[in-house]
């Protein structure tokens, strides 16, 4: 019997790699004859860089770049020289994780550092760049990223503007004559799992800016700025950002990546599955075992388990999900097309105790599942 183990992490408890090891340990306690293939996955969130490197086998490049507030910091990205592929997480240079909560101030923040990472990958000869855009501290529509790649944003007096969200509504002209010479040679894929438009009630500013430190007045100003910036982009490039699903992701860098990088917005889990050659590896599997910290109907919205289920359904492979917490009705479980679902938590425990026992509990859950299958066969 062949098992594919393809989880996301249990946030704060187990990495995807540890999940694979725990499940394999439980399965092997039932039979040493089981064929086990470990394929840790991610959906573009925290920890994705380690999963990507598992498949790229690249080098971690360290670079001094600008923080969201133009301070020098060390940031990292992955580069696989043999395959000429770079994986860049914008949070490394432009993320909330770099700031104290008291510093959150997206109206004055920039994505310039993310552009510096992209420029370095281009200089190294990358033919493909995968850009993860989760966890941003910014709302500049990608203006900072583009500025680092040679684009200039000028006001009505042809004075160059600092590339921050507060200046979006001052951009009168975009000068791209000195944009990076390799931008037209590289394929850029952007891991994006939201569908927010660039501006408006469901746009970048109204939905995300508050959690990045903006007050109500600033949110309105940022939204107005994004709307104005979008008009300038339409005039220059004949691209209507408001019609692009996901353009409002990460403070508008989703749309900025389409315009300035000729980027393709793609589901994060689909990108990782492609890197892992997932659909090919699962072809002759009897079961796929997946899992993440919590499963509920939000799981359908671009999460790792959703991507696993989609691939499994095409090949009629049953899927078992082992999770820390399960919040599904039977009807919802059927809708998700999961054959087996269980919470691995044992006994009465608080959250910290449950997290501390995750590995051991996952071994037990896997053992019990495999024992059930063996007794039925």
N, C-alpha and C positions, 0 to 999 in steps of 0.2 A: 504494500500500500504506500502510495506517495503523498506526502504532505508538503504543501508550500506554507511557510510561515512568513506572513507579510503584514506587519503591524506598523502603526505610528508609535510614538512614545507615550508613556504614561507621565504626563507633565509633573515634574517635581519628584518623581518616584523611580521610573525605569526608562532607560533609553530604548529605542527600537531594537538595538543590538542585544541588550539584556533581555528584552521580551523574547526574542528569537531563542536565546540560550535557555531560558527557563522553560519554554514550551518544548523545545527539543529534549531537554532533560526529562520532563514528564512523559513524553511519548516513548522515549527509549527505555523507561522503567517498565513499560508494557511489552515492548518487543524491540530487539536490536535489529530486526530485519526491516523495519520501516525505512523507507527512503525519505530523507528530510532535506528540503532546500530552503535556506534562509534568504529572504529578500526584504530587508528592512526598508520602509518607505517613509515619506513625509509629504506634507501638502504646501510647503513654502513657509511655514512658521518657524519658530525657534527650533534650532537643532538641525534644520535642513542641510546646513553646510556640511555636517559630518556624514550624513546619509549620502549626499551628492559625491563627496570625496571617496566613499566606499566604491562607487562605480567609476568615477573618473580617474582615481588614483593619481591625483594631481599634487602640485606643490602649493603650500600656503604662502602667498605673497604678502609681505608686510610693506606698508607704504605710509608716509606721512601725508595726511590730507587735512582739509578743513572740516571742523565739526559743524553742527547746525548753526553755530554762532561765530564761524570763521576763526576758531581757535585751532592751533595745530594739534592733531592727535594721530596715533598709530591705528591704522585700520588694515583689515586683511581681506583677501579674496582667494579663490582657488583658481589655479591655472594648470591645465593638462597639456603640456607642450606637444606630446605625440599627436593628440587629437585636435590641438589648437582650439580648445574649448575653455572658456572662463565662466566661473559661477560667482556672481557678485550679489551680496545681500546689502541693500541700501541701508539697513539698520546699522551696519558696521560703521558707516560714515555719517549718516543722517538720521539716526534713530533716537527714540525716546530713551532707550537703555543707556545712552551716553550722558543723560542729564539727571539731575535731582528733580523731583516733582515741582519744587519751588521755581525751577528754571524753565518749565514748560512755557513756551511763548512763540507759537507757530507763525504769528504774523511777522515776526522778525527773523525767522529761521530760513535756512537755505539748503538745497540739495547739491550744492557745489561739490562737496566731498565725494558724493556718489559719482558725479561726472569725472572727477579726478581718477577714481578707480577704473572707470570704463576707459578713459584715455590711456591709462597705463596698460590695460589689457590689449587695446588696439595697437599700441606701440610694440608690444611683445609679439604681435602677429596673429592674434586670435581671429579665427574665422567664424566662430559662433560664440555668442555671449548669452548666458541665461541670467536674467536679473530678477531677484526676489525683492518685492516691494512692501513687505509687511513691516509693521512697527515704526513707521516714520514719525518724525517730530515736526514735519514740515507741511506747508500749504502754499507752495510757490508755483504750482502748475508745471514743475519740471524746469523752470527758468534757470535755477542755479546749476542743475546738471548740464543743461545745454550751454551755459556760459563757460563752464570748464572745458567744454568740447569745441570752443571757438565761436559760438554764437554771441552776438552783442545785442543788447536790448537798449534802445535809445528813446529818450523822451522827445517832446515836440521841438526842443532846441538842439536836438542831436547830441545831447549829453548822455553818456553811458550810465545806466542805472545799476545800483547794487541789486543782485538777483535774489530778492526776498519777497514774501507774499504781500508785504505792505506796498510794494511798488508795481504790482500787477496792473493797476489802473492808470499808471503813468506811461506805459509802453506805447509809443507812437509808431515805432518802426523796428523791424528785426533785420539785422545785418548778418547774413550767413556766408559771406565771401571767404572767411577764414576758418570755416568749420573743419574739424579733423578730416584729413584727406582719406582716411580709411573707412569712414562711416558708411559709404556706399558699397563697400566690399564685404561687409560682415552681416551675418544673420543674427538678429537680436530677438530673443524670446523673453517675454515678461510674464512671470508667475503672478496671475491676478485672479482672485476667486470672488470678487465682488462685482456688482453690475451698476454701481452708482454712476449717474451722469456727471459731467464736469462741474456744472453749477446748478443752482435751483434748490428747491426744498429737500430733495434727496441727493444733492451734490456733495462735493468734497468738504466744503466749509460747514454747511448746516449739519451734516451727519457726523463728521469726525473732528472738527476743529476744537470743540469744547474740551474733549479729552486731551488735547494738546496745548491747553492753557489759554485759549481764546475766550473772551467774554462775549456777551450778546452783541454789543456794538461792533467788536472786531469781527465776529462771524459774518455780520451783514456786509462789512467793508470787504472782507475776503471774498465773499460770494459775488459782490459787485465787481471786484477786481478780476475774478476768474471769468465772469461773463464778458467783461471788456477785453481781456486777454484773448478769449476765444474768437472775438470779432476780428482782432488784429491778425490772428492765425488764419482765419478764413480768407481774409483779404490777401495775405501773403502766399498761402499754400493751397487755397481752395479746399480745405479740410474742415468739415463741420464737426467739431469735437462733441457737441451735445448729442449727436446721433450715435456715438461709439459707446457701447456698453462697457463699463469699467473705466471710462476716462477719468472719473473722479477718485479712483483708488489712490491711496497714499498721498493725499493732498494735491491730487491732480497730476501726479507724475505718470499715472497710467496714460492719460491723454498726451502728456508731454513726450513720453517715450514713443508713441505712435508718430507724432509730428517730427520730432528732432532726431530720433534714432531709426525711424522707419520700423519700429518694433511691432511685434505681433503679441497681443494679449492672449494668454493661454492659461488654462487651469494648472495650478501648481502640481497637483497630484498627477495629472497627465504628463507633465514634463518629467517628473521623477520616474514614472513608469516607463517612459521612453528611454531614459538613461539606463534604467535597470534591465531593459529588454524583457519587461514583465510578461507581456502577452505571449511571447514565444516560450518563456521558461515554464509557464503554467500549463502548457498544452496537454500533457498526459497526466495531470494531477488527479488524485481521487478526492482530496479535500484541500481547501485553502483556509488556514487559520489566521485571522486578523484580530485587531484590537486597538483600543486607545483608552484614555482615562475615563471618558464618559461617552455613552451613546444615547442619543435622543433623535428627534426628527430633524434637528439642525444638521445631523450627520449627512443628510442628502445634499447640503449646500457646499459642495466642493471639498469635503473632508476626505481623509485617506480611505476610510472604510467604504465610502461611496465609490471611489475609484476602483477599489478591489472588487466590489460587487458588480460594477459595470463590466469589467473584464471577465469575471467568472461566469456571468450570465451568458455571454457570447459563446462560451464553450461548455455550458451546462455543468459547471463544477459547483458542488455545494460549498457554502461558506459558513464557517463557525466563527463567532465573535466572542472573545474573552475581554471583558472590560472591568474597570474599577467600579463604575456605576452604570446601571441600566435604567433608563427612564422611557420605556416603550410599552405600549399596549400590545396585545397579540396581533391586532389588526395592523398596527404600525410595523411590527416585526415582519409580517407577511408582505407589507408594502415595500419594505426595504429588501425583500428577497433574501432574508437570512434564514438558513436551515436550523441553526443552533445558536442561541445567545445565552450567556451567563455572566453574572457578576462574580468576580473571584474573591470578593470579601467573605471572610469566614468569621462566624461568631459576632458578638457585640463589641464594637471597637469605635474609637473616635477616628477622625480623618488621619491624624498623624500616625496612629497605630496601623491603620489600614495601609497607608503608603509605605511604612517601614516593612510591612510583611508582604508587599506585592510580589516579590520574586518567589518566595516560598509558596504563597497562595496560588500563583500561576502554575508552578510545577504540579501542585495537587490537582488543580482544575484540568490541566492537560492530561494527567495520568487518568483521572476519572473518565474524561471524554474518550480517550483511546481505549480504555478498558471496556467501555460500553460498545464501541465499534467492534472490538475484537470478539466480544461475546456474541454479537449479532452475526458475525461472519461465519 
